[in-house]
Amino acid sequence: MENKVKPIQQTSASSGHGLIFVTKAFEPPFEEYMELMRGVWQRGWFTNNGQLLRQFEQALEEQVGLANPLFMVNGTIAINLMIRALNLKGEIITTAFSHPVTTICIIWEGCTPVFVDIDPDTFCIDPARIEERITPRTSAILATHVYGLPCDVEAIEAIAKKHGLKVIYDGAHAFGTKYKGESLLNYGDVSSTSYHATKVFHTVEGGSVQTKDPEIFKQVKLMRTMGQFGEQFFTMGLNAKNSEMHAAMGVANLPYLDAILAQRKHQWQCYAQALAQVPVQLAKVPADTEYNHAYFPMVLRSEEELLTVRKALDDRDIHPRRYFNPAITELPYINRAGECPISESVSHRVLCLPLYYGLEDAVIDEIADIIAAAVD
Ligand SMILES: *Cc1c(COP(=O)(O)O)cnc(C)c1O
């Protein structure tokens, strides 16, 4: 049986660098991954709290400083489980500027999303606009650390305390960011992150939930295994377990985390410097933040200008991404357009530029030159 697929030759007539996308998954040395697979084969244990999964969780705790990380299938189910574990009802205050799945999880869990606009400098929820949206039915605030930049966690905590609300963070972009010396993922009652292949650090597919609260930890852990422990059934969970193959990718990639973050920082600074004289708005990293440089967002003056820039880059085989367009409020299945004008305006004008381990400085300079010429 011959079913090997020939790889398509990706060459470019117009540039020397081949196709450039917004991101590219980090590849650990093949042999290092295969060595881990050998152990899996020897143990004959492929999933269900295997050795590599436990090893990965321990490394997340010790090396990255996550509080009680629970590795699971992906960063989406992680959000569902957080809402379930906290038994949230009624309204959840959330941001209009995130991946749509942040809101979709709220709705899937039977709650109502209430949208709050963002701070245009950090792209994160604007705490000054939260209190006016709180009602007697509000149970929690679910905010996203957009592009890995920290939400104003202190202001959000103060509001939550005052009104007796839970705080959940969608930290899908935030792995590796530290705030005041501590992993950003340890703020709030509970947080999630994603290890999808497109994120700053990956396990192909994967995610985790972390919390300092032992009760929430216990609930999420049980819900990850269908509410089952051993032969007993305790609660209504779902299957959010992840496999040894995915945990192995995490174990294989973790030794390279510091190198990945260091190179991204350098690349990010190259972009910032090259675009300093160009009339585009760049992200402002808040004080006390060790940023993971997960994305390089650039806000143009108009959507028209964005389309011009994108066309110029496309013509050179460079493909940035419109993260996130449209704003969640504008999605046809949400239908709340007009509620969050800053989110909506930014959504139409923001472009994330290619940023990943291995991207050459010369390509960054080329991208900046193309942008400078296009926005003139
Ligand atoms: C990627 C992403 C998710 C979902 O993570 P998956 O692991 O892909 O399920 C959730 N929220 C945001 C903001 C994301 O970018």
The ligand as an SDF file (V2000), in Angstrom:
LIG
                    3D

 15 15  0  0  0  0  0  0  0  0999 V2000
   -5.8880   29.7730   20.9830 C   0  0  0  0  0  0  0  0  0  0  0  0
   -6.8120   30.4520   21.9320 C   0  0  0  0  0  0  0  0  0  0  0  0
   -7.7160   29.7230   22.7220 C   0  0  0  0  0  0  0  0  0  0  0  0
   -7.9660   28.2610   22.5350 C   0  0  0  0  0  0  0  0  0  0  0  0
   -6.8820   27.4350   22.7350 O   0  0  0  0  0  0  0  0  0  0  0  0
   -6.8400   26.0070   22.0010 P   0  0  0  0  0  0  0  0  0  0  0  0
   -5.7340   25.2860   22.6890 O   0  0  0  0  0  0  0  0  0  0  0  0
   -6.5660   26.2600   20.5480 O   0  0  0  0  0  0  0  0  0  0  0  0
   -8.1650   25.3490   22.2150 O   0  0  0  0  0  0  0  0  0  0  0  0
   -8.4600   30.4080   23.6700 C   0  0  0  0  0  0  0  0  0  0  0  0
   -8.3520   31.7330   23.8200 N   0  0  0  0  0  0  0  0  0  0  0  0
   -7.5200   32.4690   23.0700 C   0  0  0  0  0  0  0  0  0  0  0  0
   -7.4210   33.9360   23.3200 C   0  0  0  0  0  0  0  0  0  0  0  0
   -6.7440   31.8570   22.0820 C   0  0  0  0  0  0  0  0  0  0  0  0
   -5.9430   32.6090   21.3000 O   0  0  0  0  0  0  0  0  0  0  0  0
  1  2  1  0
  2  3  1  0
  2 14  2  0
  3  4  1  0
  3 10  2  0
  4  5  1  0
  5  6  1  0
  6  7  2  0
  6  8  1  0
  6  9  1  0
 10 11  1  0
 11 12  2  0
 12 13  1  0
 12 14  1  0
 14 15  1  0
M  END
$$$$
